[in-house]
């Protein structure tokens, strides 16, 4: 396909809304679809229903251009677009490790019914291996036009950097089964490819595995340094210095070797669990059995953080005011899915603490999940009169706190640095009892 195709994006959650807006920025005409009328109404009004730096500005820029619109009508999408990106969620099944593919199957089925001309349907959702082959068969069975084809194009967005990752990705992976499909999806990413982005062209199964393999590797690296933090606590070693030392080895690298409260969010935890479940179905569960340890190490960090707070509160949270700094699973995000910070906050509240929680962006989302906590709108409100401060999400506002100023607000100068981002010497020098994960 020599001319730029017109694009649709099915699903306007975090991935879909970001992809739709950024593809217009790259010069394409795009229509976004969601079955949630509230999401579509918000996007039409120029409102992004989640926090992502830079995205609201791009949406505002392009809503008036005529190149971006949103709908709830599959027929409108099928008539408009040449390439359809499916970006719906694959959450963890309730009470199971496996991924819930309900939304993927519904999106493919609903779209396929309206595809009366040749088109390429591109899966971007993170799915278990084998899903793409099933979706290709579904398209063949349901689509009125039998020339409709499938490609798989995994996403690698980092929350907080999603605009940059879409406009200037570090690689593109295309799982295709024909020359036409490859050329068509290349035309849908032409500006990115022309900018020098590496392209890996492969089969469906490999394209599916790339995302879960990458997330599993990152989760393993994070849990490895957190396992070392446990050893450091037993030996009196300093895990931050250990990470610096081994990170100079080019085979290892320093990135993702930050010991602390561990990973969370809507991707890593559920993706590694879905990988474990799918490996079991395929009869290769032993090959990824280490991922269960990765998951368990990660969850242990949350319990250990609660214990550190207990140590500073003479063994009990009851009757104490605790300032919790952070609810999002990472900074520059309002995502509280499987958030270690929010999990710890809820845990200490159950133990009798009066929790005052402040997050620059995630208070509203956190309150929907844990309304029993007290949410405040400023750092000052959170720490005033606190018996214990717990830094659980490493927003810059918290990294840059002045220990003397914060000390003037609290009742007791006790702090748990759950992310190892503060200078222990500076804080202890200001009279604080400072505790962290993996440091003496």
C-alpha positions in Angstrom: 0.0 0.0 0.0 1.8 3.1 -1.2 -0.6 5.8 0.2 -1.0 6.2 3.9 -4.0 4.1 5.0 -6.8 5.4 7.2 -6.7 4.0 10.7 -9.1 2.9 13.4 -8.3 2.1 17.0 -10.7 -0.3 18.8 -10.7 0.4 22.5 -9.8 3.8 23.9 -8.3 2.9 27.3 -4.7 3.7 28.1 -3.2 2.0 25.1 -5.9 2.8 22.6 -6.4 6.5 23.4 -2.6 7.0 23.3 -2.2 5.2 20.0 -5.1 7.0 18.3 -3.9 10.5 19.3 -0.3 9.8 18.5 -1.0 8.3 15.1 -2.8 11.6 14.1 0.4 13.4 15.3 2.3 11.2 12.8 0.0 12.4 10.0 -2.7 9.8 9.8 -6.5 10.1 9.8 -7.8 8.1 12.7 -11.2 7.1 14.2 -11.3 5.7 17.7 -14.0 3.3 18.9 -15.2 2.2 22.3 -18.4 0.6 23.5 -18.2 2.7 26.7 -20.2 5.8 25.7 -18.8 7.8 28.7 -15.2 7.3 27.4 -16.2 8.5 23.9 -18.1 11.5 25.2 -15.0 12.5 27.3 -12.6 12.2 24.3 -15.0 14.1 22.1 -14.9 16.8 24.7 -11.1 16.8 24.7 -10.7 15.0 28.0 -8.2 12.2 28.5 -9.7 9.9 31.2 -6.3 9.1 32.7 -3.1 10.9 33.5 -0.4 10.8 30.8 2.1 13.7 30.4 1.7 15.4 27.0 -1.3 13.5 25.8 -4.1 16.0 26.6 -2.2 18.7 24.7 -1.9 16.4 21.6 -5.6 15.6 21.8 -6.6 19.2 22.0 -4.3 20.0 19.1 -5.9 17.4 16.8 -9.6 17.4 17.7 -10.2 20.5 15.6 -8.2 19.3 12.6 -10.8 16.9 11.4 -8.3 14.1 11.3 -9.3 12.5 14.6 -12.8 11.5 15.7 -14.4 9.0 18.1 -17.4 6.8 17.8 -19.3 3.8 19.3 -20.4 2.5 15.8 -18.5 -0.5 14.4 -20.1 0.0 11.0 -18.7 3.5 10.8 -15.2 2.3 11.7 -15.3 -0.5 9.1 -16.4 1.9 6.4 -13.7 4.4 7.2 -10.5 2.6 8.0 -8.1 0.4 6.0 -6.1 -0.7 9.0 -7.8 -1.5 12.4 -5.7 -1.6 15.6 -7.4 -3.7 18.4 -6.2 -2.2 21.7 -8.7 -3.6 24.2 -7.7 -4.8 27.7 -6.7 -8.4 28.8 -7.1 -8.3 32.6 -6.4 -11.2 34.8 -9.3 -13.5 35.3 -11.0 -13.3 38.7 -9.4 -15.9 41.0 -7.1 -17.2 38.3 -3.7 -16.5 36.8 -5.0 -16.7 33.2 -5.8 -13.6 31.0 -9.4 -12.8 30.3 -9.8 -12.6 26.5 -13.5 -11.6 26.6 -12.8 -8.1 25.4 -10.4 -9.2 22.6 -12.9 -11.8 21.3 -15.8 -9.3 21.4 -13.9 -6.6 19.6 -12.7 -8.9 16.8 -16.1 -10.4 16.4 -18.0 -7.1 16.3 -15.5 -5.6 13.9 -15.3 -8.6 11.6 -19.1 -8.6 11.0 -18.8 -5.2 9.3 -15.6 -5.7 7.1 -17.1 -5.8 3.6 -13.8 -4.7 1.9 -10.2 -5.8 2.2 -8.6 -4.6 5.4 -5.8 -5.4 7.9 -6.8 -6.0 11.5 -3.8 -5.5 13.8 -3.8 -6.9 17.3 -1.9 -4.8 19.9 -3.4 -6.3 23.1 -1.1 -8.4 25.2 -2.4 -12.0 24.8 -1.4 -15.6 25.4 0.5 -17.4 22.6 -2.0 -18.9 20.2 -4.5 -16.1 20.4 -3.5 -14.5 17.1 -4.1 -17.7 15.2 -7.5 -18.0 16.7 -8.3 -14.4 15.8 -7.1 -15.0 12.3 -9.5 -17.9 12.0 -12.3 -15.8 13.5 -11.8 -13.1 10.9 -11.9 -15.7 8.1 -15.1 -17.2 9.5 -17.0 -14.0 10.3 -15.9 -11.3 7.9 -18.1 -10.9 4.8 -14.9 -10.1 2.8 -12.6 -13.1 2.8 -9.5 -11.0 2.0 -9.4 -9.5 5.5 -6.0 -10.4 7.1 -4.5 -10.2 10.6 -1.2 -8.9 11.9 0.1 -8.8 15.4 2.0 -5.7 16.7 2.7 -5.8 20.4 2.9 -2.5 22.3 5.8 -1.5 24.6 4.5 1.6 26.2 5.9 2.8 29.6 3.3 4.7 31.6 4.5 8.3 32.0 6.4 8.1 28.7 3.7 6.7 26.4 3.7 9.6 23.9 7.4 9.4 23.3 7.2 5.6 23.1 4.5 5.8 20.4 6.1 8.5 18.4 9.7 7.2 18.7 9.6 3.6 19.7 12.8 1.6 20.2 11.5 -1.2 17.9 8.5 -2.3 16.0 7.5 -6.0 15.9 5.2 -7.2 13.1 3.7 -10.7 13.2 2.4 -11.3 9.7 1.5 -14.2 7.3 1.7 -12.5 3.9 3.7 -9.9 2.0 0.5 -7.8 1.6 0.0 -7.7 5.4 3.7 -6.7 5.9 3.6 -3.9 3.4 0.2 -2.7 4.7 1.3 -2.5 8.4 4.6 -0.9 7.2 2.5 1.8 5.5 0.7 2.4 8.8 4.0 3.1 10.6 5.8 4.8 7.6 7.0 8.0 9.5 8.3 5.9 12.4 10.2 3.5 10.1 11.5 6.4 8.0 12.9 7.8 11.2 15.1 4.8 11.6 13.1 2.6 14.0 14.3 -1.1 13.8 11.6 -3.5 12.5 11.4 -7.2 13.3 9.1 -9.1 11.0 8.1 -12.5 12.4 5.2 -14.9 12.8 2.2 -14.6 15.0 3.4 -16.7 17.9 6.8 -14.9 18.2 5.1 -11.5 18.1 2.8 -12.5 20.9 5.6 -13.8 23.0 7.8 -10.7 22.6 5.8 -8.6 25.0 5.3 -11.2 27.7 9.0 -12.3 27.5 10.1 -8.6 27.8 7.9 -8.0 30.8 8.9 -11.3 32.4 12.6 -10.4 32.0 12.1 -6.9 33.5 10.1 -8.4 36.4 12.8 -10.9 37.0 15.5 -8.2 37.1 13.5 -6.1 39.6 12.8 -9.1 41.8 16.4 -10.2 41.7 17.6 -7.0 43.2 14.8 -7.1 45.7 15.9 -10.6 46.7 19.4 -9.2 47.1 17.9 -6.6 49.4 16.6 -9.3 51.6 20.2 -10.7 51.8 21.6 -7.3 52.4 19.3 -6.7 55.4 20.5 -10.0 56.9 24.2 -9.2 56.3 24.3 -5.4 56.9 25.2 -4.7 53.3 23.8 -1.8 51.2 21.7 -2.9 48.2 22.0 0.5 46.5 25.8 0.2 46.4 25.6 -3.4 45.4 23.3 -2.5 42.5 25.8 0.3 41.4 28.7 -2.2 41.5 27.0 -5.0 39.5 25.3 -2.5 37.2 28.7 -1.5 35.8 28.9 -4.9 34.2 27.7 -4.3 30.6 26.1 -7.7 30.6 23.9 -6.7 33.5 23.4 -3.0 33.3 22.1 -0.6 36.0 18.6 0.0 34.8 15.8 -1.8 36.7 18.2 -2.7 39.5 16.4 -0.3 42.0 15.5 -2.2 45.1 12.4 -1.1 46.9 8.7 -1.8 47.2 8.6 -3.7 43.9 6.6 -3.5 40.7 2.9 -3.2 40.1 0.5 -1.7 37.6 -1.7 -3.1 34.9 1.0 -5.0 32.9 3.9 -6.7 34.7 2.0 -8.6 37.5 -0.9 -9.8 35.3 1.3 -10.5 32.3 3.7 -12.8 34.1 0.8 -14.6 35.8 -0.9 -15.1 32.4 2.4 -16.4 31.0 2.6 -18.9 33.8 -1.0 -20.0 33.1 -0.5 -20.3 29.4 2.8 -22.2 29.8 0.9 -24.7 31.9 -1.7 -25.2 29.2 1.1 -25.8 26.7 2.8 -28.3 28.9 6.0 -26.2 29.4 5.2 -24.8 32.9 8.6 -25.9 34.2 10.3 -23.6 31.8 8.8 -20.5 33.5 8.3 -21.9 37.0 10.9 -19.3 38.2 8.3 -16.6 37.5 6.3 -17.8 40.5 9.3 -17.0 42.7 9.6 -13.6 40.9 6.0 -12.9 41.8 6.4 -14.0 45.4 9.6 -12.0 46.0 7.7 -8.9 44.7 4.8 -9.4 47.0 7.1 -10.0 50.0 8.5 -6.5 49.6 5.1 -5.1 50.5 4.9 -7.1 53.7 8.5 -6.1 54.6 7.6 -2.4 54.1 4.7 -2.8 56.5 7.1 -4.5 59.0 9.6 -1.6 58.8 6.8 0.8 59.7 5.9 -1.4 62.6 9.5 -1.3 63.9 9.3 2.5 64.0 5.9 2.4 65.8 7.0 0.1 68.6 5.3 -2.9 67.1 1.8 -1.4 66.6 0.1 0.9 64.1 -3.0 1.4 66.3 -3.6 5.0 67.3 -0.9 6.4 65.0 -1.1 8.9 62.2 0.8 7.7 59.1 1.5 9.9 56.1 1.6 7.8 53.0 3.2 9.5 50.1 2.1 7.9 46.8 -0.8 5.7 45.6 0.1 5.2 42.0 2.2 2.1 41.1 4.9 4.5 39.6 5.4 8.2 39.3 3.9 10.2 36.3 0.9 8.0 36.3 -2.5 7.8 38.0 -2.7 4.0 37.6 -3.4 2.2 40.9 -3.9 -1.3 39.5 -2.0 -3.8 41.7 -0.2 -0.8 43.2 2.3 -1.7 45.9 1.9 1.7 47.5 -1.9 1.5 47.8 -1.6 -2.1 49.0 0.7 -1.1 51.8 -1.5 1.9 52.7 -4.6 -0.4 53.0 -2.6 -3.0 55.0 -1.5 -0.5 57.7 -5.0 1.0 57.9 -6.3 -2.5 58.6 -3.8 -2.7 61.4 -5.3 0.4 63.1 -3.3 3.3 61.6 -5.0 6.6 60.7 -3.7 6.9 57.1 -3.4 10.2 55.4 -2.6 9.6 51.8 -1.4 12.1 49.2 -0.5 11.4 45.5 -0.2 14.2 43.0 -2.4 12.4 40.4 -3.8 9.2 41.7 -6.0 10.2 44.7 -9.3 9.8 42.9 -8.5 6.4 41.5 -7.1 5.2 44.8 -10.3 6.4 46.6 -12.5 4.3 44.3 -10.6 1.2 45.5 -9.9 2.1 49.1 -12.5 4.7 50.3 -11.6 3.9 53.9 -8.4 5.8 53.7 -8.2 9.6 54.2 -7.0 11.4 51.0 -5.5 14.9 51.1 -4.5 17.3 48.4 -1.1 18.5 49.5 2.1 17.1 50.9 1.8 19.5 53.8 -1.6 18.1 54.8 -0.3 14.6 54.7 2.7 15.0 56.9 1.2 17.5 59.4 1.1 15.8 62.9 2.3 12.4 61.5 3.9 9.8 63.7 5.4 8.1 60.6 6.0 9.1 57.0 6.1 6.4 54.4 7.4 7.3 50.9 5.9 4.6 48.6 5.8 6.2 45.1 8.9 8.1 44.0 7.3 11.3 42.6 9.9 14.1 42.2 8.0 16.1 44.8 8.8 13.4 47.4 12.4 12.9 46.2 13.1 16.6 46.7 11.6 16.9 50.2 13.6 19.0 52.7 14.0 16.9 55.8 14.2 20.0 58.0 11.0 21.5 56.6 9.1 18.1 56.7 10.5 17.6 60.2 8.9 20.8 61.4 5.5 19.5 60.4 5.5 16.0 61.8 4.8 14.7 65.3 7.7 12.2 65.1 10.6 12.2 62.7 10.2 8.6 61.5 10.4 7.7 57.9 10.3 4.6 55.7 11.8 5.2 52.3 10.1 2.4 50.3 11.8 3.4 47.1 15.4 4.1 48.3 15.4 7.5 46.7 16.3 9.7 49.7 19.7 10.4 51.1 19.9 8.5 54.5 22.8 10.7 55.7 20.9 13.9 55.1 17.7 12.7 56.7 19.5 11.1 59.7 21.5 14.3 60.0 18.2 16.2 60.4 17.2 14.0 63.3 15.1 11.4 61.4 14.9 7.7 62.2 15.3 6.5 58.6 14.6 3.0 57.4 14.6 1.5 53.9 14.6 -1.8 52.1 18.0 -3.4 51.7 20.1 -0.7 53.5 21.7 -1.0 56.9 
